[in-house]
Amino acid sequence: MKKPSMLSPRTLSRRDLLAASGQGFGLLALGSLLQSESLHAKASAEGRAPMRAPRAKRVVQLFMAGAASHIDLFDYKPALIKHHGEASDFGEPVEAFQNGLGPWKKPVWDFKPYGGSGKMLSEAVAPLGACVDDMAFVHNLVGKTGVHSQGTLLQATGFNLPGFPGMGSWVSYGLGSLSENLPSFVVLPDHRGFASNGPKNWDAAFLPSQHAGTIIYPGAEVPIADLYPHKSGTYVSARSEVAGQDLLSRLNRQHAALHGGDPRLDSRIRSYELAAKMQLAAPEALDISGEPTRIKEMYGIQEHRKVWPTEINPAEEADCMGRKCLTARRLLERGVRFVQIWSGNDNGFPRRNWDSHEDVERDHGPLAWGMAKAVSALILDLKQRGLLEDTLILWTTEFGRMPSTQGGSGRDHNPYCFTNWLCGGGIQGGVTYGESDQWGYKPLDRDHPTQVYDIHATMLHLLGIDHERLTVRHNGIDRRLTDVHGHVIKEILG
């Protein structure tokens, strides 16, 4: 049989025509893919400098997994105290995630003013009172869903669906690393496990893989997977280790030279090289034993950790969160660009996260106090070292909780309104932007809420990046962290 390419159009069978056409389409697709990847690599190389003078060089994202209650922590609502126990009336039909439309429920803890700004804070987060004049609160943030996995992805990646890069990945991609020996994006998960979506929250997705978050567990025997040689590898000497890495590097480079236009190979090589450098740099960065006792105490770290009771304990939360926050400060000092700290995981009962359907006081109390103790220490520590002025801190959660009661002691999901706050790195301290209504149910001005895209756009702006210009062509679309939305919140800029 003749090859399809040798046949005249009149003698082509349907099968031959499809085969010949398929080869042509395949070559066109391959050419387009290679061109796309080449442009991708070029964009990555060009995206390593701010587009304007930055106010911040690095970011800490604090994520409260499970949905922290804004009205019990930061958004003071006297109307809930006045009408506590009365039948709730939202003035419209409400779609609740569970059965959370009981009577109005007052804040679990008392509020009082702090700082020169007089910001009202709950007793549960009282340690943050020392920092309120450096913080800007956004009380009219809205979400898109009351589902944890989707709400978490929206805050972490800018999209409700998986498959998109995390915030830290975009920052790493856009600005590059400040250190040759440590990752640009580090993730410190909750010590009990991952939140909803797990690593999808910090995956690089369609960005080069070296921009994915590197997971670190401060205080663990092995804080980074495969950081140290296996115990059985006693035959590995320092000399043979260097020789082996050198050989691996040469083989990788030779392989990459034979496959030009494929940025995945370069990403893998960079990841391997960084892993080798981390074996020297990471142990020192993660070792907090040399920190002064007063610093450890400020962060809530116990010098000699006792065996905590099975019930969740405020001191345990402060200790674990304190280790993460102190480690974050040490990483920031050594050039890590973006640190993501998680509080709360997706499993366990009684709840070890912020998803307080049954009992807000039981669940939120220890988590909130431990978080506030450690985070206030981080802010004050960065400030005394001159690092807060160019370090942006963002506190977030996937959505808020309802002003009505669920089962008497709990609160249901509230994607219609919740709180974020920002601090340092070009933020005007002691201000509040946006109001919720008298119940904390929805924004007071429902026509002009703040969206997560606005928070992301503001973060990138402070890093010197135009959120509309930091894009990557993927599947025929110019993708960006803020999708097709987002406005810089100028009112909270210093």
LINFENHU-V958092 format. One line per field, one symbol per residue. phi: phi as a letter, one per 20 degrees, with the letter a starting at -180 (. if undefined). psi: psi as a letter, one per 40 degrees, with the letter a starting at -180 (. if undefined). burial: + if it has 24 or more other C-alpha atoms within 12 Angstrom, else -. A space follows every 10 residues. Layout:
phi=???
psi=???
burial=???
//
This chain:
phi=.ffgfeefgf efegffffff ffffffffff fffffffffg fffffeedcg ebffecdbcd dddefonfef fdccdfcgff ffdgnfgfce mafceefced dffgcfgfdf dbfcmffmfe cfgfcggfgf dffddcdddd fcddbdegff fffgfecncf dfocffgfff ffffdmeece dcfeccddff feqeegnlff fcfeleegff effeecdgnf fcfcgmfdff gfeffedfff ffffffffff fffffffecf ndffffffff ffffgffffe efgffeeefe fggffffffn eefcfeefff fgcgffffff fffffffgff ffgeofecdd ddcndecobg gdceeefebf ffefgfffff ffffffffff ffffemeffc cedcdbbfae cffeedmndd cefceeaadc ccbmlnefem cccmceffem ebgfefecfe dgffffffgf gfendffede ccfblncfeb geldcocfef fdee
psi=hiideeiidd ehiddddddd dddddddddd dddddddddd dddddefeii eihididiih hhhghegihd eeddghgddd ddeheihihe eihhhidagf faiihiidii iiiiidefhh iiddfddede edeeihhhef hiaeiehddd ddddddeeie iieiiidddd ddddeaieie eiidhhhgii eeaiahebed deiebeihde eiihhhghei dgdhhfdiii defeehiddd dddddddddd dddddddefi egeddddddd dddddddddd dddddehede iiddddddee hhdghihiid ihhddddddd dddddddddd dddeehdhhh hhhhaeiihi hfaeggddhd ddddcddddd dddddddddd dddeeeeddf hhhhhiidaa iieiihedei iiigeehaii iiiafehhif ihhiiiadef diidgeegih iddddddddd ddeehhdeeg ihhhfehhii debfahihgd eei.
burial=---------- ---------- ---------- -----++--+ +-++--+-++ ---+++++++ ++++++++++ ++++++++++ +------+-- -----+-+-+ ++++++++++ +-++----++ ++++++++++ ++++++++++ ++++++++++ ++++++++++ ++++++++++ +++++++++- ++++++++++ ++-+++++++ ++++++++++ +++++++++- --++--++-- ---------- --------+- -+-------- -+++++++++ ++++++-++- +++-++++-- ----++-+++ ++-------- -+++++++++ ++++++++++ ++++++++++ ++++++---- ++++++++++ ++++++++++ ++++++++++ ++----++++ ++++++++++ ++++++-+++ ++++++++++ ++++++++++ ++++++++++ ++++----++ ++++++++++ ++++++++++ +++-----++ +++--++++- -++-
//
